[in-house]
Amino acid sequence: MTYRVLWEPAALAVAQKLAADDRTGVQQVFAAVDLLADNPRPAGAFTVGSSGIYRIQVGLYRVQYEVEDQTVTVTVFHLGRL
């Protein structure tokens, strides 16, 4: 089952801002997030607090996202630099 990947506007704005200084790193983040469509709970993903919230590390960045199995969506809501 393929999940639909959505970005919250705030997380997308951070990605655009970070890309000004580290385009390659942010491209790696987008590539990793795209892979979540096929496997929203990859090895190395950590649960955060409440159910359905996960965190992955991609290079120098941390991505937090929510998995909704009923709607088959992955929503990225936070991107930050480590």
Summary of the structure (lengths in Angstrom):
residues: 82
radius of gyration: 11.9
end to end distance: 31.4
largest distance: 37.2
contacts: 224
relative contact order: 0.27
helix: 29%
strand: 35%
